Amino acid sequence: MQKRTGEKGFTLLEVMVALAVMAIAFTLVLQLFSTNLRSIAGSADMTSAVARGDARIREIASDGSLTEKAWREITEDGYHIDVSIQEILKERTDNLPVKLMEVSLTTYWVDGRKEKSYKLKTVKMVDKTPSVEKPSTL
């Protein structure tokens, strides 16, 4: 077949190749968007877990009379929180009127099929002698 003079246009093969290239590019762009959305959802879970853990560890550390103990909590929205309080550096604080208490908090949550966790620690100085409240006088 000879091409007639003056005719312009694309052959069927050129059109099919162009459509195939466009389909591949479109598929790659959609995969990038879905990966980005999964990353955003994962970072939202991590941010929520860290914010909850930070608020809880501040609440625990604000207690003036920390004692050695450990417990587990479950929040309303499914986060599991493990808390442990223990005295550290005992040999270095024997001669001091204070002791150092380490508060360790680990937050667990489920992301899809995986269990994820985040651990926070803080140290608080606590008086060794228990505070005795004076009776109020009127």
C-alpha positions as CSV (number, residue, x, y, z in Angstrom):
1,M,0.0,0.0,0.0
2,Q,1.2,3.3,-0.9
3,K,0.5,6.4,1.1
4,R,-1.5,8.9,-0.9
5,T,0.0,12.3,-1.1
6,G,-1.6,14.9,1.1
7,E,-3.0,12.5,3.7
8,K,-2.0,13.2,7.3
9,G,-2.6,11.1,10.4
10,F,-1.4,8.3,12.6
11,T,-1.3,4.6,11.9
12,L,-3.2,2.2,14.1
13,L,0.1,0.9,15.5
14,E,1.2,4.4,16.6
15,V,-2.2,4.9,18.3
16,M,-2.0,1.6,20.1
17,V,1.6,2.2,21.3
18,A,0.6,5.7,22.6
19,L,-2.4,4.2,24.5
20,A,-0.2,1.5,26.0
21,V,2.3,4.1,27.2
22,M,-0.5,6.3,28.7
23,A,-2.0,3.3,30.5
24,I,1.3,2.3,32.1
25,A,2.0,5.9,33.2
26,F,-1.6,6.2,34.6
27,T,-1.2,2.9,36.6
28,L,2.2,4.1,38.1
29,V,0.6,7.4,39.2
30,L,-2.3,5.6,40.9
31,Q,0.2,3.3,42.7
32,L,2.1,6.4,43.9
33,F,-1.1,7.9,45.3
34,S,-2.2,4.8,47.1
35,T,1.3,4.4,48.7
36,N,1.2,8.0,49.8
37,L,-2.3,7.5,51.4
38,R,-1.1,4.4,53.3
39,S,1.9,6.4,54.6
40,I,-0.3,9.2,55.7
41,A,-2.6,6.8,57.6
42,G,0.4,5.1,59.2
43,S,1.9,8.4,60.4
44,A,-1.5,9.4,61.8
45,D,-1.5,6.3,63.9
46,M,2.0,6.9,65.1
47,T,1.3,10.5,65.9
48,S,-1.8,9.5,67.9
49,A,0.1,6.8,69.8
50,V,3.0,9.1,70.7
51,A,0.6,11.9,71.8
52,R,-1.3,9.5,74.1
53,G,1.9,8.1,75.5
54,D,3.4,11.5,76.1
55,A,0.3,12.7,77.9
56,R,0.1,9.5,80.0
57,I,3.8,9.5,81.0
58,R,3.5,13.2,82.0
59,E,0.5,12.3,84.1
60,I,2.3,9.5,85.8
61,A,5.5,11.5,86.4
62,S,3.5,14.4,88.0
63,D,2.7,12.1,90.9
64,G,5.0,13.1,93.8
65,S,5.2,9.6,95.3
66,L,6.3,7.2,92.6
67,T,6.9,3.7,93.8
68,E,8.2,0.7,91.9
69,K,5.4,-1.1,90.1
70,A,4.2,-2.2,86.6
71,W,0.8,-2.4,85.0
72,R,-1.0,-2.6,81.6
73,E,-3.8,-0.3,80.4
74,I,-6.1,-0.5,77.4
75,T,-7.5,2.8,76.0
76,E,-11.0,3.2,74.6
77,D,-9.7,3.2,71.0
78,G,-7.6,0.1,71.3
79,Y,-4.1,1.2,72.2
80,H,-2.4,-1.0,74.8
81,I,-0.1,0.8,77.2
82,D,2.5,-1.0,79.4
83,V,3.9,1.1,82.2
84,S,6.8,0.2,84.6
85,I,8.3,2.4,87.3
86,Q,11.6,1.3,88.9
87,E,14.4,2.9,90.9
88,I,17.6,3.4,89.0
89,L,21.2,4.2,90.2
90,K,20.6,3.1,93.7
91,E,24.2,2.9,94.6
92,R,24.8,6.5,93.5
93,T,21.9,7.9,95.5
94,D,22.3,6.0,98.7
95,N,23.8,9.0,100.6
96,L,21.3,11.5,99.1
97,P,17.8,12.4,100.4
98,V,16.4,11.7,96.9
99,K,16.1,8.7,94.6
100,L,15.8,8.4,90.8
101,M,12.7,6.7,89.5
102,E,12.6,5.7,85.8
103,V,9.1,5.7,84.2
104,S,9.0,3.5,81.1
105,L,5.9,3.5,78.9
106,T,5.4,1.4,75.8
107,T,2.3,2.0,73.5
108,Y,1.2,-0.9,71.2
109,W,-1.4,-0.7,68.4
110,V,-2.3,-2.8,65.4
111,D,-1.8,-1.4,61.9
112,G,-3.3,-3.8,59.4
113,R,-1.8,-7.2,60.3
114,K,1.3,-5.8,62.0
115,E,1.6,-4.8,65.7
116,K,3.5,-1.6,66.1
117,S,4.9,0.0,69.3
118,Y,6.5,3.1,70.6
119,K,8.5,3.4,73.8
120,L,9.0,6.5,76.0
121,K,11.1,6.9,79.1
122,T,11.7,9.6,81.6
123,V,13.5,9.9,84.9
124,K,12.1,11.7,88.0
125,M,13.8,12.6,91.2
126,V,11.7,11.7,94.3
127,D,12.2,12.4,98.0
128,K,13.2,9.3,99.9
129,T,11.4,10.4,103.1
130,P,7.6,10.3,102.7
131,S,6.0,13.6,103.1
132,V,3.9,13.9,106.3
133,E,0.9,16.2,106.1
134,K,0.5,18.5,109.0
135,P,-3.0,18.5,110.5
136,S,-4.7,21.8,109.8
137,T,-5.4,24.0,112.7
138,L,-8.4,26.3,112.8
